[in-house]
């Protein structure tokens, strides 16, 4: 499903502070997503070496994708707000 966006009809001016904030938010999101992916990779590696750990690692694995999604949504919301993009 493709989400439609309503773009501004005029140029958008953003301040250096807004750019800095977006850049910091993007940096935080990248860092957090890398952590979540690392946890998923580590859990999979542990299970491959110690199958008896599967139930414990599964609990970790199933929570990480939602965290990645939440991070992307957080950044997208900030990005859309600053650039005045509206969801249709």
BELRAVEN-V488401 format. One record per run of one state. SS is the DSSP state (2 for helix, 1 for strand, 0 for the rest). FROM is the first residue (numbers start at 1). TO is the last residue. Records with the same first field share a line. If there is no record, write none. Layout:
SS: FROM-TO ; FROM-TO
This chain:
0: 1-4 ; 7-15 ; 50-50 ; 83-85 ; 88-88
1: 5-6 ; 86-87
2: 16-49 ; 51-82
